[in-house]
């Protein structure tokens, strides 16, 4: 697979997406709602998930978009809106969001990075999979249930004890 060095159609992208209230655990509390929303969006706006991890208050993902497509923003808007509609209200909502009729589930923005090459892809995939260890949720990446690491373990591409005790080695730069 050839990865491009600039914002390009059909590229692979790393994302970080956060809840508005970082102390909430909505993403894991409503994991099936999130999964169902992503499935629905993928049906109408195709993309390939290369890696994904869902933590209580944020998620990281690596997507590959179809050739001639750069519109990851619409996909994230649909995922955020669909997930927000699927869960009960109860979050704090700022006055500005109230005036616009918005919920306060997600931070408005997300962070994206275009994957430059195979080395960059591997570094970001490692970062995605080690994230639950980095945040102290588990001792081994394979212990976290909401991660694409399980697909790679099933395929035999990663061992069950991958990166056990080595979370400090995985970094993709300043965030």
Residue frames as a rotation matrix with the C-alpha (Angstrom) as fourth column:
UNK 1
0.582 0.813 0.000 0.00
0.813 -0.582 0.000 0.00
0.000 0.000 -1.000 0.00
UNK 2
-0.441 -0.727 0.526 1.38
0.732 -0.631 -0.259 3.39
0.520 0.270 0.810 -0.97
UNK 3
0.380 0.525 -0.762 0.91
0.865 -0.493 0.091 6.24
-0.328 -0.694 -0.641 1.51
UNK 4
0.350 -0.131 0.928 1.02
0.610 -0.720 -0.332 9.85
0.711 0.682 -0.172 0.45
UNK 5
-0.528 -0.685 -0.502 2.89
0.839 -0.329 -0.433 12.74
0.131 -0.650 0.749 2.06
UNK 6
-0.954 0.288 0.087 0.15
-0.295 -0.952 -0.085 15.38
0.058 -0.106 0.993 1.78
UNK 7
-0.308 0.922 0.235 -3.60
-0.317 0.133 -0.939 15.53
-0.897 -0.364 0.251 2.36
UNK 8
-0.805 -0.144 -0.575 -4.58
-0.593 0.227 0.773 13.14
0.019 0.963 -0.268 -0.41
UNK 9
0.345 0.927 -0.147 -7.60
-0.931 0.358 0.073 11.18
0.120 0.112 0.986 -1.59
UNK 10
0.745 0.059 -0.664 -7.49
-0.156 0.984 -0.087 7.56
0.648 0.168 0.742 -0.57
UNK 11
-0.283 -0.929 0.239 -4.88
-0.470 -0.082 -0.879 8.16
0.836 -0.361 -0.414 2.14
UNK 12
0.154 0.231 -0.961 -4.60
0.734 0.625 0.267 6.59
0.662 -0.746 -0.073 5.57
UNK 13
-0.076 -0.046 0.996 -5.25
-0.358 -0.931 -0.071 8.88
0.930 -0.362 0.054 8.53
UNK 14
-0.566 -0.108 -0.817 -4.70
0.722 0.413 -0.555 8.68
0.398 -0.904 -0.156 12.30
UNK 15
0.009 0.660 0.751 -7.36
-0.115 -0.746 0.656 10.32
0.993 -0.092 0.069 14.47
UNK 16
-0.848 -0.019 -0.530 -7.84
0.522 0.143 -0.841 11.27
0.092 -0.989 -0.111 18.11
UNK 17
-0.225 0.869 0.441 -11.44
-0.061 -0.464 0.884 12.09
0.973 0.172 0.157 19.08
UNK 18
-0.943 -0.236 -0.235 -12.37
0.233 0.039 -0.972 13.20
0.238 -0.971 0.019 22.63
UNK 19
0.123 0.950 -0.287 -15.49
0.936 -0.015 0.351 13.50
0.329 -0.312 -0.891 24.71
UNK 20
0.230 0.039 0.972 -16.30
-0.022 -0.999 0.046 17.03
0.973 -0.032 -0.229 25.83
UNK 21
0.614 -0.001 0.789 -16.31
-0.782 -0.140 0.608 15.93
0.109 -0.990 -0.087 29.46
UNK 22
-0.072 -0.778 -0.624 -13.09
-0.585 0.539 -0.605 13.97
0.808 0.321 -0.495 29.82
UNK 23
-0.729 -0.159 0.666 -14.17
-0.671 0.357 -0.650 12.60
-0.135 -0.921 -0.367 33.21
UNK 24
0.357 0.929 0.095 -17.11
-0.849 0.365 -0.383 10.72
-0.390 0.056 0.919 31.64
UNK 25
-0.655 -0.533 0.536 -16.97
-0.307 0.835 0.456 7.07
-0.691 0.134 -0.711 30.54
UNK 26
0.261 0.918 -0.298 -19.64
-0.649 -0.061 -0.758 7.25
-0.714 0.392 0.580 27.83
UNK 27
0.004 -0.279 -0.960 -17.63
-0.975 0.214 -0.066 5.52
0.224 0.936 -0.271 25.13
UNK 28
-0.879 -0.327 -0.346 -17.16
-0.258 0.938 -0.232 2.25
0.400 -0.115 -0.909 27.02
UNK 29
-0.664 0.710 0.234 -20.50
-0.188 0.145 -0.971 2.51
-0.724 -0.689 0.038 28.83
UNK 30
0.481 0.857 -0.185 -22.23
-0.331 -0.018 -0.944 2.67
-0.812 0.515 0.275 25.44
UNK 31
-0.540 -0.841 -0.025 -19.77
-0.372 0.213 0.903 0.70
-0.755 0.497 -0.428 23.30
UNK 32
-0.432 0.425 0.796 -22.50
0.718 0.696 0.018 -1.12
-0.546 0.579 -0.606 21.36
UNK 33
0.696 0.653 -0.297 -24.10
0.377 -0.685 -0.623 2.21
-0.611 0.322 -0.724 20.42
UNK 34
0.179 -0.731 -0.658 -20.72
-0.627 -0.600 0.496 3.41
-0.758 0.324 -0.566 19.15
UNK 35
-0.720 -0.454 0.525 -20.11
0.032 0.734 0.679 0.18
-0.693 0.506 -0.514 17.21
UNK 36
0.023 0.824 0.566 -23.57
0.828 0.301 -0.472 0.31
-0.560 0.480 -0.676 15.64
UNK 37
0.724 0.212 -0.656 -23.12
-0.044 -0.935 -0.351 3.94
-0.688 0.283 -0.668 14.66
UNK 38
-0.261 -0.898 -0.354 -19.76
-0.599 -0.137 0.789 3.24
-0.757 0.418 -0.502 13.02
UNK 39
-0.608 0.094 0.789 -21.25
0.468 0.845 0.260 0.28
-0.642 0.527 -0.557 11.10
UNK 40
0.472 0.875 0.105 -24.08
0.661 -0.273 -0.699 2.49
-0.583 0.399 -0.707 9.79
UNK 41
0.552 -0.325 -0.768 -21.70
-0.445 -0.894 0.059 5.24
-0.706 0.309 -0.638 8.69
UNK 42
-0.540 -0.825 0.170 -19.41
-0.329 0.392 0.859 2.73
-0.775 0.408 -0.483 6.96
UNK 43
-0.147 0.570 0.808 -22.37
0.699 0.638 -0.323 1.50
-0.700 0.518 -0.492 4.89
UNK 44
0.806 0.557 0.200 -22.93
0.544 -0.566 -0.620 4.89
-0.232 0.608 -0.759 3.27
UNK 45
0.765 -0.644 -0.001 -19.46
-0.620 -0.737 -0.270 6.46
0.173 0.207 -0.963 3.55
UNK 46
0.873 -0.358 -0.332 -16.95
0.319 0.933 -0.168 3.67
0.370 0.041 0.928 2.97
UNK 47
0.283 -0.900 0.332 -13.67
-0.868 -0.388 -0.311 3.51
0.409 -0.200 -0.890 4.84
UNK 48
0.426 -0.270 -0.863 -11.38
0.223 0.956 -0.189 0.75
0.877 -0.112 0.468 6.04
UNK 49
0.827 -0.164 0.537 -10.47
-0.558 -0.345 0.754 0.58
0.062 -0.924 -0.377 9.74
UNK 50
0.201 -0.855 -0.478 -6.80
-0.171 0.450 -0.876 -0.31
0.965 0.258 -0.056 10.07
UNK 51
-0.654 -0.359 -0.666 -6.68
0.589 0.312 -0.746 0.19
0.475 -0.880 0.007 13.85
UNK 52
0.094 0.730 0.677 -9.03
-0.269 -0.636 0.723 1.42
0.959 -0.250 0.137 16.57
UNK 53
-0.638 -0.129 -0.759 -9.07
0.661 0.412 -0.627 1.69
0.394 -0.902 -0.178 20.34
UNK 54
0.200 0.770 0.606 -11.91
-0.021 -0.615 0.788 3.04
0.980 -0.170 -0.107 22.43
UNK 55
-0.804 -0.411 -0.430 -11.12
0.453 0.047 -0.891 4.31
0.386 -0.911 0.148 25.92
UNK 56
-0.225 0.804 -0.550 -13.65
0.913 -0.024 -0.408 5.71
-0.341 -0.594 -0.729 28.40
UNK 57
0.360 0.363 -0.860 -13.24
0.297 -0.918 -0.263 9.34
-0.884 -0.161 -0.438 27.31
UNK 58
0.172 -0.312 -0.934 -11.49
-0.830 -0.557 0.033 9.28
-0.531 0.770 -0.355 23.93
UNK 59
0.709 0.003 0.705 -10.63
0.273 0.921 -0.277 7.08
-0.651 0.389 0.652 21.00
UNK 60
-0.249 -0.779 -0.576 -7.87
-0.635 -0.318 0.704 6.66
-0.731 0.541 -0.415 18.45
UNK 61
0.628 0.461 0.627 -8.40
0.191 0.690 -0.699 5.29
-0.754 0.559 0.345 14.98
UNK 62
-0.620 -0.676 -0.399 -6.53
-0.341 -0.226 0.912 4.75
-0.707 0.702 -0.091 11.75
UNK 63
0.485 0.824 0.292 -8.68
0.092 0.284 -0.954 4.77
-0.870 0.490 0.062 8.65
UNK 64
-0.821 -0.540 0.183 -7.95
0.248 -0.049 0.967 4.25
-0.514 0.840 0.175 5.01
UNK 65
0.046 0.847 -0.530 -10.28
-0.366 -0.479 -0.798 6.22
-0.930 0.230 0.287 2.74
UNK 66
0.508 0.204 0.837 -11.37
0.623 0.584 -0.521 5.11
-0.595 0.786 0.169 -0.72
UNK 67
-0.584 -0.688 0.431 -9.46
0.779 -0.326 0.536 6.35
-0.228 0.648 0.726 -3.76
UNK 68
-0.600 0.270 0.753 -10.48
0.341 -0.765 0.546 9.93
0.724 0.584 0.367 -4.69
UNK 69
0.574 0.815 -0.082 -11.96
0.385 -0.180 0.905 10.59
0.723 -0.551 -0.417 -1.23
UNK 70
-0.614 -0.775 0.149 -10.72
0.250 -0.371 -0.894 13.02
0.748 -0.512 0.422 1.43
UNK 71
-0.094 0.715 0.693 -13.91
-0.517 -0.630 0.580 13.53
0.851 -0.303 0.429 3.40
UNK 72
-0.550 -0.137 -0.824 -13.12
0.546 0.688 -0.478 12.11
0.632 -0.713 -0.303 6.81
UNK 73
-0.971 0.171 0.165 -14.80
-0.237 -0.739 -0.631 15.12
0.014 -0.652 0.758 8.44
UNK 74
-0.129 0.977 -0.169 -18.26
-0.861 -0.025 0.508 14.08
0.492 0.211 0.844 7.27
UNK 75
0.003 0.081 -0.997 -17.67
0.130 0.988 0.081 10.56
0.991 -0.130 -0.007 8.54
UNK 76
-0.814 -0.354 -0.461 -16.69
0.491 0.005 -0.871 11.85
0.311 -0.935 0.169 11.99
UNK 77
-0.761 0.611 0.219 -19.63
-0.643 -0.755 -0.129 14.26
0.087 -0.239 0.967 12.04
UNK 78
0.098 0.838 -0.537 -22.00
-0.626 0.471 0.621 11.38
0.773 0.276 0.571 11.28
UNK 79
-0.213 -0.249 -0.945 -20.39
0.474 0.819 -0.323 9.11
0.854 -0.517 -0.056 13.89
UNK 80
-0.977 -0.193 -0.089 -20.46
0.174 -0.487 -0.856 11.79
0.122 -0.852 0.510 16.58
UNK 81
-0.537 0.838 0.100 -24.05
-0.826 -0.546 0.138 12.81
0.170 -0.008 0.985 15.81
UNK 82
0.110 0.594 -0.797 -25.31
-0.378 0.767 0.519 9.24
0.919 0.244 0.308 15.54
UNK 83
-0.481 -0.360 -0.799 -23.67
0.570 0.564 -0.597 8.20
0.666 -0.743 -0.066 18.79
UNK 84
-0.988 0.091 0.122 -24.98
-0.149 -0.735 -0.661 11.31
0.030 -0.672 0.740 20.57
UNK 85
-0.239 0.966 -0.103 -28.54
-0.878 -0.170 0.447 10.58
0.414 0.197 0.889 19.42
UNK 86
0.063 0.260 -0.964 -28.28
-0.108 0.962 0.252 6.95
0.992 0.088 0.088 20.55
UNK 87
-0.590 -0.348 -0.729 -27.42
0.644 0.341 -0.685 7.62
0.486 -0.873 0.023 24.19
UNK 88
0.448 0.803 -0.394 -29.50
0.879 -0.314 0.359 9.19
0.164 -0.507 -0.846 26.97
UNK 89
0.252 -0.306 0.918 -29.07
0.003 -0.948 -0.317 12.89
0.968 0.083 -0.238 27.64
UNK 90
0.870 0.033 -0.492 -27.36
0.485 0.121 0.866 13.86
0.088 -0.992 0.090 30.86
UNK 91
-0.148 -0.987 0.057 -24.17
0.978 -0.155 -0.138 15.63
0.145 0.035 0.989 29.89
UNK 92
0.049 0.049 -0.998 -23.41
0.393 -0.919 -0.026 19.24
-0.918 -0.391 -0.064 30.73
UNK 93
0.138 0.063 0.988 -24.16
0.981 -0.145 -0.128 21.53
0.135 0.987 -0.082 27.77
UNK 94
-0.757 -0.487 -0.435 -22.68
0.537 -0.844 0.008 25.01
-0.371 -0.228 0.900 27.42
UNK 95
0.053 0.782 -0.620 -24.93
0.097 -0.622 -0.777 28.00
-0.994 -0.019 -0.109 26.77
UNK 96
-0.367 -0.263 -0.892 -23.47
-0.801 -0.399 0.447 28.35
-0.473 0.878 -0.064 23.26
UNK 97
-0.992 0.019 -0.126 -24.30
-0.047 0.865 0.499 24.75
0.118 0.501 -0.857 22.42
UNK 98
-0.461 0.883 -0.093 -27.76
0.581 0.221 -0.784 25.10
-0.671 -0.415 -0.614 23.98
UNK 99
-0.037 0.418 -0.907 -28.49
-0.412 -0.834 -0.368 28.09
-0.911 0.360 0.203 21.72
UNK 100
-0.475 -0.227 -0.850 -27.54
-0.880 0.110 0.462 25.97
-0.011 0.968 -0.252 18.69
UNK 101
0.606 0.792 0.069 -29.53
-0.795 0.607 0.019 22.94
-0.026 -0.067 0.997 19.89
UNK 102
0.054 -0.709 -0.703 -26.37
-0.467 0.605 -0.645 20.86
0.883 0.364 -0.298 20.25
UNK 103
0.947 0.081 -0.312 -25.54
0.204 0.598 0.775 18.19
0.250 -0.797 0.550 22.75
UNK 104
0.526 -0.790 0.316 -22.34
-0.843 -0.532 0.075 18.34
0.109 -0.306 -0.946 24.79
UNK 105
0.957 -0.111 0.268 -21.07
0.045 0.970 0.240 14.81
-0.286 -0.218 0.933 24.20
UNK 106
0.434 -0.803 0.407 -18.02
0.901 0.382 -0.206 15.42
0.010 0.457 0.890 22.00
UNK 107
-0.197 -0.569 -0.798 -15.32
0.178 -0.822 0.542 18.03
-0.964 -0.035 0.263 21.68
UNK 108
0.675 0.557 -0.483 -16.11
-0.315 -0.374 -0.872 19.87
-0.667 0.741 -0.077 18.47
UNK 109
0.366 -0.630 -0.685 -12.81
-0.913 -0.099 -0.396 19.17
0.182 0.770 -0.611 16.83
UNK 110
0.910 -0.271 0.313 -10.66
0.166 0.931 0.325 16.11
-0.380 -0.244 0.892 16.39
UNK 111
0.143 -0.938 -0.316 -6.99
-0.690 -0.324 0.648 15.62
-0.710 0.125 -0.693 15.65
UNK 112
0.941 0.135 0.310 -5.92
0.107 0.750 -0.652 14.03
-0.321 0.647 0.691 12.38
UNK 113
-0.001 -0.976 -0.216 -2.61
-0.607 -0.171 0.776 13.07
-0.795 0.132 -0.592 10.87
UNK 114
0.787 0.178 -0.591 -1.99
-0.607 0.395 -0.690 11.79
0.111 0.901 0.419 7.34
UNK 115
0.600 -0.584 0.546 0.08
0.120 0.741 0.660 8.61
-0.791 -0.331 0.515 7.45
UNK 116
0.383 -0.548 -0.743 3.25
-0.799 -0.600 0.031 9.29
-0.463 0.582 -0.668 5.46
UNK 117
-0.144 -0.529 -0.836 4.71
-0.787 0.574 -0.228 5.81
0.601 0.625 -0.499 4.92
UNK 118
0.335 0.285 -0.898 4.87
0.091 0.939 0.331 2.26
0.938 -0.193 0.289 6.29
UNK 119
-0.619 -0.627 -0.472 7.06
0.560 0.068 -0.826 3.26
0.550 -0.776 0.309 9.26
UNK 120
-0.825 0.393 0.406 4.64
-0.514 -0.821 -0.249 6.04
0.235 -0.414 0.879 10.19
UNK 121
0.179 0.919 -0.351 1.74
-0.607 0.384 0.696 3.59
0.774 0.089 0.626 9.91
UNK 122
0.059 -0.207 -0.977 3.47
0.471 0.868 -0.155 1.08
0.880 -0.451 0.149 12.20
UNK 123
-0.904 -0.426 -0.033 4.29
0.252 -0.469 -0.846 3.74
0.345 -0.774 0.531 14.81
UNK 124
-0.554 0.767 0.324 0.69
-0.791 -0.606 0.083 4.94
0.260 -0.211 0.942 14.87
UNK 125
0.295 0.639 -0.711 -0.73
-0.292 0.769 0.569 1.42
0.910 0.040 0.413 14.99
UNK 126
-0.373 -0.510 -0.775 1.52
0.620 0.484 -0.618 0.67
0.690 -0.711 0.135 17.95
UNK 127
-0.960 0.024 0.278 0.37
-0.186 -0.798 -0.573 3.89
0.208 -0.602 0.771 19.62
UNK 128
-0.071 0.997 -0.041 -3.29
-0.773 -0.029 0.634 2.96
0.630 0.076 0.773 19.12
UNK 129
0.377 0.280 -0.883 -2.80
0.051 0.945 0.322 -0.51
0.925 -0.166 0.342 20.60
UNK 130
-0.498 -0.629 -0.597 -0.65
0.654 0.179 -0.735 0.53
0.569 -0.756 0.323 23.57
UNK 131
-0.458 0.286 0.842 -2.98
-0.272 -0.947 0.174 3.38
0.846 -0.149 0.511 24.58
UNK 132
0.669 0.742 -0.039 -5.01
-0.174 0.207 0.963 1.47
0.722 -0.638 0.267 27.22
UNK 133
0.356 -0.654 -0.668 -1.72
0.889 0.457 0.026 0.52
0.288 -0.603 0.744 28.91
UNK 134
-0.577 -0.608 0.546 -0.43
0.489 -0.792 -0.365 4.09
0.655 0.056 0.754 28.66
UNK 135
-0.208 0.607 0.767 -3.57
-0.514 -0.735 0.442 5.35
0.832 -0.303 0.465 30.45
UNK 136
-0.825 -0.296 0.482 -3.35
-0.559 0.298 -0.774 2.70
0.086 -0.908 -0.411 33.17
UNK 137
0.193 0.981 -0.008 -6.50
-0.978 0.193 0.079 0.78
0.079 -0.007 0.997 32.25
UNK 138
0.998 0.057 -0.028 -4.68
-0.057 0.998 0.009 -2.56
0.029 -0.008 1.000 31.82
UNK 139
0.342 -0.929 0.143 -1.21
-0.288 0.041 0.957 -4.03
-0.894 -0.368 -0.254 32.22
UNK 140
-0.683 -0.510 0.523 -1.15
0.307 0.449 0.839 -5.64
-0.662 0.734 -0.150 28.75
UNK 141
-0.722 0.380 -0.579 -2.65
-0.655 -0.645 0.394 -4.24
-0.224 0.663 0.714 25.56
UNK 142
-0.719 0.428 -0.547 -4.44
-0.105 0.711 0.695 -7.53
0.687 0.557 -0.466 24.87
UNK 143
-0.739 0.454 -0.498 -6.39
0.658 0.329 -0.677 -7.18
-0.144 -0.828 -0.542 28.13
UNK 144
-0.642 0.521 -0.563 -8.34
-0.335 -0.851 -0.405 -4.16
-0.690 -0.071 0.721 26.83
UNK 145
-0.249 0.599 0.761 -11.55
0.552 0.733 -0.397 -5.37
-0.796 0.321 -0.513 25.17
UNK 146
0.740 0.652 -0.166 -12.19
0.295 -0.536 -0.791 -2.34
-0.604 0.537 -0.589 22.94
UNK 147
0.058 -0.848 -0.527 -9.21
-0.614 -0.447 0.651 -2.56
-0.787 0.286 -0.547 20.61
UNK 148
0.775 0.148 -0.614 -8.39
-0.621 0.358 -0.698 -3.79
0.116 0.922 0.370 17.14
UNK 149
-0.311 -0.934 0.174 -5.38
-0.950 0.311 -0.029 -5.55
-0.027 -0.174 -0.984 18.64
UNK 150
-0.069 0.346 0.936 -7.59
-0.391 0.853 -0.345 -8.62
-0.918 -0.390 0.076 19.04
UNK 151
0.917 0.350 -0.192 -8.04
-0.285 0.237 -0.929 -8.87
-0.280 0.906 0.317 15.26
UNK 152
0.359 -0.864 -0.354 -4.26
-0.792 -0.081 -0.606 -8.84
0.494 0.498 -0.713 14.78
UNK 153
-0.424 -0.431 0.797 -3.74
-0.806 0.581 -0.115 -11.42
-0.413 -0.691 -0.593 17.52
UNK 154
0.432 0.686 0.586 -6.39
-0.255 0.716 -0.650 -13.69
-0.865 0.132 0.484 15.90
UNK 155
0.937 -0.081 -0.341 -4.64
-0.337 0.052 -0.940 -13.34
0.094 0.995 0.021 12.55
UNK 156
0.689 -0.723 -0.043 -1.31
0.686 0.632 0.360 -14.27
-0.233 -0.278 0.932 14.17
UNK 157
0.417 -0.517 0.748 0.25
0.432 -0.611 -0.663 -10.93
0.800 0.600 -0.031 13.28
UNK 158
-0.106 -0.417 0.903 0.82
-0.706 -0.608 -0.364 -9.95
0.700 -0.676 -0.230 16.92
UNK 159
-0.606 -0.128 -0.785 1.48
0.343 0.848 -0.404 -12.13
0.718 -0.514 -0.469 19.96
UNK 160
0.437 0.835 -0.334 -0.94
0.618 -0.009 0.786 -12.15
0.653 -0.550 -0.520 22.91
UNK 161
0.491 -0.323 -0.809 1.74
0.763 -0.288 0.579 -10.56
-0.419 -0.902 0.105 25.13
UNK 162
0.123 -0.434 0.893 2.70
0.788 -0.504 -0.353 -7.86
0.603 0.747 0.280 22.60
UNK 163
-0.166 -0.333 0.928 4.45
-0.021 -0.940 -0.341 -4.90
0.986 -0.076 0.149 24.26
UNK 164
0.757 0.439 -0.484 3.84
0.440 0.206 0.874 -6.16
0.484 -0.874 -0.037 27.80
UNK 165
0.588 -0.471 -0.657 5.65
0.643 -0.221 0.733 -3.79
-0.491 -0.854 0.173 30.15
UNK 166
-0.457 -0.853 0.252 7.06
0.823 -0.298 0.483 -1.55
-0.337 0.428 0.838 27.39
UNK 167
0.521 0.830 0.199 4.53
0.839 -0.456 -0.296 1.27
-0.156 0.321 -0.934 27.05
UNK 168
0.439 -0.400 -0.805 7.22
0.042 -0.885 0.463 3.99
-0.898 -0.237 -0.372 27.35
UNK 169
-0.587 -0.744 0.320 8.68
0.315 0.154 0.936 2.89
-0.745 0.651 0.144 23.99
UNK 170
-0.289 0.580 0.762 5.56
0.957 0.146 0.252 3.84
0.035 0.802 -0.597 22.03
UNK 171
-0.059 0.230 -0.971 5.23
0.256 -0.937 -0.237 7.46
-0.965 -0.263 -0.004 21.05
UNK 172
0.132 0.123 0.984 4.13
0.991 0.007 -0.134 9.23
-0.024 0.992 -0.121 17.89
UNK 173
-0.618 -0.425 0.662 5.20
0.470 -0.874 -0.122 12.73
0.630 0.236 0.740 18.88
UNK 174
-0.943 0.228 -0.242 3.66
0.070 -0.573 -0.816 15.54
-0.325 -0.787 0.525 20.84
UNK 175
-0.309 0.919 0.245 -0.15
0.870 0.169 0.463 15.81
0.384 0.357 -0.852 20.93
